[in-house]
């Protein structure tokens, strides 16, 4: 989201950031960037008044739940505003994978199609003029399985500066680094599951072969379940919130990320590449992230082999350097800010110029905006009346 905000700022857009959430201590100070921050309420007509007075040209929804809450209000009060959904990742894909992992049942696309959350998320995508899709896997899923017209979808991954030689020269070299690292927000269930996997399936074998090595676990919102895994004697060390994520990742020798379920692309893995730190992850971890390019380390779903590959990366300098270079190649070919940012705004301008035709061609989206099919709208109105 911050990368998107910066793209709009670079093009001199006036930005208003409106959220119903309580601002946390760790939140970015958007006001320092010249952005207006507004608190809005769910199920309240005050939002209609606010958005009608603001009359934005573009409205960007952060995840489909925000589109459900506010999309119909934007459509009614700012009909000409382009409505863009930033999916972040497909929540229905991540949630369904989590359900079937807990059941011990293999995930299948057929199961995804049965979930209520899938219907809700796909409906939100269809109602918007454009949805931003962060991974190539999810783009193919939406086009081929859900038959969504490509004109209302845009592949837009993370946006980074290229890793040039000057940037690489600032990295610590192989000999200067030590230990393994995992980093992630523990509100996010795949991260909790990954750390439990590290503890139960991976770390003992690594520690057996590398008795002086340590695994450092960083992340915000660490809960008791994660805290109780701390064991200094075993080298399994819970560090908590990292004030400078780039520094701690850049000091580590290898990132470990045994991701068992999830969706989208993984920030911890692009962060590893940006810090010159090779990684070992799973096929879910790399999904939609590298196209046909060689990975920044190893991809392994068998956790015995996962441990072995982590040891190889930790000990073998040449293998480690090749993996590091692969990460540079991935960032510079897929995640370049300049190229992808311009493609995004080209698409926005195209929709602005042909908005009426664009919406006419998206008949299913128009159908879902029809008042007789807007269950979320009337539920919101009912809650608003009940609270009055």
C-alpha positions as CSV (number, residue, x, y, z in Angstrom):
1,X,0.0,0.0,0.0
2,X,2.8,2.4,0.8
3,X,4.4,1.7,-2.5
4,X,1.2,2.5,-4.3
5,X,0.8,5.7,-2.2
6,X,4.3,6.8,-3.3
7,X,3.5,6.2,-6.9
8,X,0.5,8.6,-6.6
9,X,2.7,11.1,-4.7
10,X,5.3,11.0,-7.4
11,X,2.6,12.0,-9.9
12,X,1.4,14.9,-7.7
13,X,-1.9,13.4,-6.7
14,X,-3.6,14.8,-3.6
15,X,-4.2,11.8,-1.4
16,X,-6.7,11.3,1.4
17,X,-6.2,8.1,3.5
18,X,-9.5,7.1,5.1
19,X,-9.7,4.2,7.5
20,X,-12.1,2.8,10.1
21,X,-9.2,1.1,11.9
22,X,-7.6,2.4,15.1
23,X,-4.1,3.7,14.3
24,X,-1.4,1.7,16.0
25,X,1.9,2.9,17.5
26,X,3.9,1.4,14.6
27,X,1.8,3.0,11.9
28,X,3.5,5.1,9.2
29,X,3.2,8.9,9.8
30,X,1.3,9.7,6.6
31,X,0.8,13.3,7.5
32,X,4.6,13.8,7.2
33,X,4.2,12.8,3.5
34,X,1.5,15.4,2.9
35,X,-1.4,13.0,3.1
36,X,-4.7,13.8,4.8
37,X,-5.7,11.1,7.3
38,X,-9.4,10.7,8.0
39,X,-11.2,8.4,10.4
40,X,-14.4,6.9,9.0
41,X,-17.1,4.8,10.5
42,X,-18.6,1.5,9.2
43,X,-22.3,1.4,8.5
44,X,-22.8,5.2,8.9
45,X,-24.2,7.8,6.6
46,X,-21.4,10.1,7.6
47,X,-19.2,8.4,5.0
48,X,-21.7,9.4,2.3
49,X,-21.3,13.0,3.3
50,X,-17.5,12.8,3.5
51,X,-17.1,11.1,0.0
52,X,-19.7,13.4,-1.6
53,X,-17.8,16.5,-0.5
54,X,-14.4,15.0,-1.4
55,X,-15.4,13.9,-4.9
56,X,-12.2,11.9,-5.6
57,X,-11.2,10.9,-9.2
58,X,-9.8,7.5,-8.0
59,X,-10.8,5.4,-5.0
60,X,-8.5,2.6,-3.9
61,X,-9.9,-0.1,-1.6
62,X,-7.5,-1.9,0.6
63,X,-8.7,-5.6,0.3
64,X,-12.1,-6.8,-0.7
65,X,-13.7,-6.3,2.8
66,X,-13.3,-2.5,2.4
67,X,-15.0,-2.6,-1.0
68,X,-17.9,-4.6,0.5
69,X,-18.3,-1.9,3.2
70,X,-17.8,1.2,1.2
71,X,-17.9,0.4,-2.5
72,X,-21.6,0.9,-3.0
73,X,-21.4,4.2,-1.1
74,X,-18.7,5.4,-3.4
75,X,-20.6,4.3,-6.5
76,X,-23.7,6.2,-5.3
77,X,-22.0,9.4,-4.3
78,X,-19.1,9.6,-6.8
79,X,-20.3,7.8,-9.9
80,X,-17.4,8.9,-12.1
81,X,-14.6,7.9,-9.6
82,X,-12.6,5.0,-10.8
83,X,-12.9,2.2,-8.2
84,X,-9.7,0.2,-7.8
85,X,-9.4,-2.9,-5.6
86,X,-6.0,-3.6,-4.1
87,X,-6.4,-7.3,-3.4
88,X,-3.0,-7.6,-1.6
89,X,-3.5,-11.3,-2.1
90,X,-6.5,-13.6,-2.8
91,X,-7.9,-14.0,0.7
92,X,-10.1,-16.8,-0.4
93,X,-7.1,-18.8,-1.7
94,X,-5.2,-18.4,1.6
95,X,-8.2,-19.1,3.8
96,X,-9.2,-22.3,1.9
97,X,-5.6,-23.6,2.0
98,X,-5.6,-23.0,5.7
99,X,-8.8,-24.9,6.2
100,X,-7.7,-27.9,4.3
101,X,-4.2,-28.0,5.8
102,X,-5.8,-28.2,9.3
103,X,-8.1,-31.0,8.0
104,X,-5.1,-32.8,6.6
105,X,-6.8,-32.8,3.2
106,X,-5.1,-31.8,-0.1
107,X,-6.2,-28.4,-1.4
108,X,-8.0,-28.4,-4.7
109,X,-9.5,-25.7,-6.9
110,X,-12.9,-27.4,-6.6
111,X,-12.8,-26.8,-2.8
112,X,-11.9,-23.1,-3.4
113,X,-15.0,-22.7,-5.6
114,X,-17.3,-23.9,-2.7
115,X,-16.3,-21.3,-0.2
116,X,-18.5,-18.3,0.7
117,X,-15.4,-16.1,1.1
118,X,-14.5,-16.9,-2.6
119,X,-17.9,-15.7,-3.8
120,X,-17.6,-12.5,-1.8
121,X,-14.1,-11.7,-3.0
122,X,-14.8,-12.5,-6.7
123,X,-18.0,-10.3,-6.5
124,X,-15.8,-7.4,-5.1
125,X,-13.4,-7.9,-8.0
126,X,-16.2,-7.8,-10.5
127,X,-17.8,-4.7,-9.0
128,X,-14.6,-2.7,-9.4
129,X,-13.2,-1.0,-12.5
130,X,-9.8,-2.5,-11.9
131,X,-8.3,-5.0,-9.4
132,X,-4.6,-5.2,-8.7
133,X,-3.3,-8.8,-8.6
134,X,0.0,-9.3,-6.9
135,X,1.1,-12.7,-8.3
136,X,1.1,-14.3,-11.7
137,X,-0.4,-17.5,-10.2
138,X,-3.4,-15.5,-9.0
139,X,-3.8,-13.7,-12.4
140,X,-4.0,-17.1,-14.1
141,X,-6.4,-18.4,-11.5
142,X,-8.8,-15.5,-12.0
143,X,-8.7,-15.6,-15.8
144,X,-8.8,-19.3,-16.3
145,X,-10.8,-20.7,-13.4
146,X,-13.1,-17.8,-12.6
147,X,-13.3,-16.5,-16.3
148,X,-12.8,-12.9,-15.3
149,X,-12.1,-10.6,-18.2
150,X,-8.5,-9.4,-18.3
151,X,-9.6,-5.8,-18.9
152,X,-10.6,-5.4,-15.2
153,X,-7.5,-7.1,-13.9
154,X,-3.9,-5.9,-13.6
155,X,-0.8,-7.8,-12.5
156,X,1.0,-5.4,-10.2
157,X,3.7,-7.0,-7.9
158,X,5.7,-5.2,-5.3
159,X,7.5,-2.1,-6.6
160,X,11.2,-1.8,-5.9
161,X,14.2,0.2,-7.2
162,X,16.7,-2.0,-9.2
163,X,19.5,-3.5,-7.2
164,X,22.5,-1.9,-8.8
165,X,26.2,-2.5,-8.1
166,X,26.4,0.3,-5.6
167,X,23.6,-1.3,-3.6
168,X,25.3,-4.7,-3.7
169,X,28.6,-3.3,-2.5
170,X,26.8,-2.2,0.8
171,X,25.8,-5.8,1.6
172,X,27.8,-7.8,4.1
173,X,29.7,-10.7,2.5
174,X,29.4,-14.4,3.2
175,X,32.1,-14.4,6.0
176,X,30.6,-11.4,7.8
177,X,27.1,-13.0,8.2
178,X,25.9,-15.5,10.7
179,X,22.8,-17.4,11.8
180,X,19.4,-18.1,10.2
181,X,16.4,-15.8,10.4
182,X,12.6,-15.8,10.0
183,X,10.7,-12.5,10.0
184,X,6.9,-11.9,9.7
185,X,3.9,-10.3,11.3
186,X,2.2,-12.7,13.7
187,X,-1.3,-11.5,13.1
188,X,-0.8,-13.4,9.8
189,X,-1.6,-17.1,10.5
190,X,0.8,-18.5,7.8
191,X,3.7,-16.9,9.8
192,X,2.6,-18.6,13.0
193,X,2.3,-21.9,11.2
194,X,5.8,-21.4,9.6
195,X,7.5,-20.8,12.9
196,X,5.8,-23.9,14.4
197,X,7.1,-25.9,11.4
198,X,10.6,-24.5,12.0
199,X,10.5,-25.6,15.6
200,X,8.9,-29.0,15.0
201,X,10.1,-30.1,11.6
202,X,13.3,-28.2,10.6
203,X,15.5,-26.7,13.3
204,X,16.6,-29.9,15.2
205,X,18.4,-31.3,12.1
206,X,20.1,-28.0,11.3
207,X,21.2,-27.5,14.9
208,X,22.5,-31.0,15.0
209,X,24.8,-30.3,12.0
210,X,25.6,-26.7,12.9
211,X,25.6,-26.7,16.8
212,X,26.8,-23.1,17.0
213,X,24.2,-21.7,14.7
214,X,21.1,-19.8,15.9
215,X,17.6,-19.2,14.4
216,X,16.4,-15.7,15.1
217,X,12.6,-15.1,14.9
218,X,11.5,-11.5,14.3
219,X,8.1,-10.0,13.9
220,X,5.4,-7.8,15.3
221,X,2.5,-9.0,17.5
222,X,4.3,-12.1,18.8
223,X,1.8,-14.1,20.9
224,X,2.2,-16.5,23.8
225,X,2.3,-19.5,21.5
226,X,5.4,-18.2,19.7
227,X,7.0,-16.7,22.8
228,X,7.0,-20.1,24.6
229,X,9.1,-21.5,21.7
230,X,12.1,-19.4,22.9
231,X,15.0,-21.7,23.8
232,X,18.4,-20.2,24.0
233,X,20.1,-23.6,24.7
234,X,18.7,-24.9,21.4
235,X,19.5,-21.7,19.6
236,X,15.9,-21.1,18.8
237,X,15.6,-17.4,19.8
238,X,12.5,-15.3,19.7
239,X,13.6,-11.7,19.1
240,X,10.2,-9.9,18.6
241,X,9.7,-6.7,16.7
242,X,12.6,-5.6,14.5
243,X,13.2,-1.8,14.5
244,X,15.1,-2.2,11.3
245,X,14.1,-5.2,9.3
246,X,16.7,-4.6,6.5
247,X,19.5,-4.5,9.1
248,X,18.6,-7.8,10.8
249,X,17.9,-9.6,7.5
250,X,21.1,-8.2,6.0
251,X,23.1,-9.5,9.0
252,X,21.8,-13.0,8.6
253,X,23.2,-15.7,6.4
254,X,20.0,-17.5,5.3
255,X,16.3,-16.8,5.5
256,X,14.1,-19.8,6.4
257,X,10.5,-19.7,5.3
258,X,8.6,-23.0,5.4
259,X,5.3,-21.6,4.2
260,X,2.6,-24.3,4.3
261,X,-0.4,-22.1,3.2
262,X,-0.9,-18.6,1.9
263,X,-1.4,-16.6,-1.2
264,X,0.0,-13.6,-3.0
265,X,3.8,-13.0,-2.9
266,X,5.8,-13.1,0.3
267,X,7.3,-9.9,1.5
268,X,9.9,-11.7,3.6
269,X,11.3,-13.4,0.5
270,X,11.6,-10.2,-1.6
271,X,13.1,-8.5,1.5
272,X,15.7,-11.3,1.6
273,X,16.6,-10.6,-2.0
274,X,16.8,-6.8,-1.4
275,X,19.2,-7.6,1.5
276,X,21.3,-10.1,-0.5
277,X,20.2,-12.9,1.8
278,X,19.5,-16.3,0.2
279,X,16.4,-18.2,1.3
280,X,15.0,-21.7,1.6
281,X,11.2,-21.9,1.2
282,X,8.4,-24.1,-0.1
283,X,6.5,-24.2,-3.4
284,X,3.7,-22.2,-1.8
285,X,6.4,-19.7,-0.7
286,X,7.6,-19.1,-4.3
287,X,4.2,-19.3,-6.0
288,X,3.8,-16.5,-8.5
289,X,7.0,-14.8,-7.5
290,X,9.8,-15.7,-9.9
291,X,8.2,-16.7,-13.2
292,X,10.8,-18.9,-14.9
293,X,13.9,-17.5,-13.2
294,X,16.2,-19.4,-10.8
295,X,15.2,-19.0,-7.2
296,X,17.2,-17.0,-4.6
297,X,18.2,-20.3,-2.8
298,X,16.2,-23.5,-2.6
299,X,12.6,-24.6,-2.9
300,X,11.7,-27.7,-0.9
301,X,8.5,-29.1,0.5
302,X,10.0,-32.1,2.3
303,X,11.2,-30.8,5.6
304,X,14.0,-33.3,6.0
305,X,15.4,-32.1,2.6
306,X,14.5,-28.5,3.6
307,X,16.9,-28.8,6.5
308,X,19.7,-30.2,4.3
309,X,19.3,-27.4,1.8
310,X,19.5,-24.8,4.5
311,X,22.8,-26.4,5.7
312,X,24.2,-26.4,2.2
313,X,23.4,-22.7,1.8
314,X,24.9,-21.9,5.2
315,X,28.2,-23.7,4.5
316,X,28.9,-23.5,0.8
317,X,30.0,-20.0,-0.2
318,X,29.7,-20.4,-4.0
319,X,26.2,-21.9,-3.8
320,X,25.3,-19.0,-1.5
321,X,26.7,-16.4,-3.9
322,X,24.9,-17.9,-6.9
323,X,21.6,-17.8,-4.9
324,X,22.3,-14.2,-4.0
325,X,22.8,-13.3,-7.7
326,X,19.5,-15.1,-8.5
327,X,17.7,-12.8,-6.1
328,X,19.2,-9.7,-7.8
329,X,18.0,-11.1,-11.2
330,X,14.4,-11.7,-9.9
331,X,14.1,-8.2,-8.4
332,X,15.6,-6.4,-11.5
333,X,13.4,-8.3,-14.0
334,X,10.1,-8.6,-12.2
335,X,9.7,-6.0,-9.5
336,X,11.1,-2.8,-11.0
337,X,9.2,0.2,-9.8
338,X,9.8,2.4,-12.8
339,X,8.4,-0.1,-15.4
340,X,5.5,-1.5,-13.4
341,X,4.5,1.9,-11.9
342,X,4.2,3.4,-15.4
343,X,2.2,0.4,-16.7
344,X,-0.3,0.9,-13.8
345,X,-0.9,4.6,-14.6
346,X,-1.2,3.9,-18.3
347,X,-4.0,1.5,-17.4
348,X,-5.7,4.1,-15.1
349,X,-5.6,6.7,-17.8
350,X,-7.0,4.3,-20.3
351,X,-10.0,3.5,-18.0
352,X,-10.5,7.2,-17.3
353,X,-10.8,8.0,-21.0
354,X,-13.2,5.2,-21.8
355,X,-14.9,4.7,-18.4
356,X,-18.5,4.4,-19.8
357,X,-17.5,1.7,-22.3
358,X,-15.3,0.0,-19.8
359,X,-18.2,-0.4,-17.4
360,X,-20.6,-1.3,-20.1
361,X,-18.3,-4.2,-21.2
362,X,-18.2,-5.4,-17.6
363,X,-21.8,-6.4,-17.5
364,X,-21.5,-8.8,-14.6
365,X,-20.0,-6.1,-12.5
366,X,-22.8,-3.7,-13.4
367,X,-25.3,-6.5,-12.5
368,X,-23.7,-6.9,-9.1
369,X,-24.0,-3.1,-8.5
370,X,-27.8,-3.4,-9.2
371,X,-29.7,-2.6,-6.0
372,X,-31.6,-5.9,-6.0
373,X,-28.4,-7.8,-5.6
374,X,-26.6,-5.6,-3.1
375,X,-27.0,-7.6,0.1
376,X,-24.0,-5.8,1.7
377,X,-25.7,-2.4,1.1
378,X,-28.9,-3.3,2.8
379,X,-27.2,-5.1,5.7
380,X,-25.2,-2.0,6.3
381,X,-28.4,0.2,6.1
382,X,-30.1,-2.2,8.6
383,X,-27.1,-2.0,11.0
384,X,-27.1,1.8,10.6
385,X,-30.8,2.1,11.4
386,X,-30.4,-0.3,14.4
387,X,-27.6,1.8,15.8
388,X,-29.5,5.1,15.4
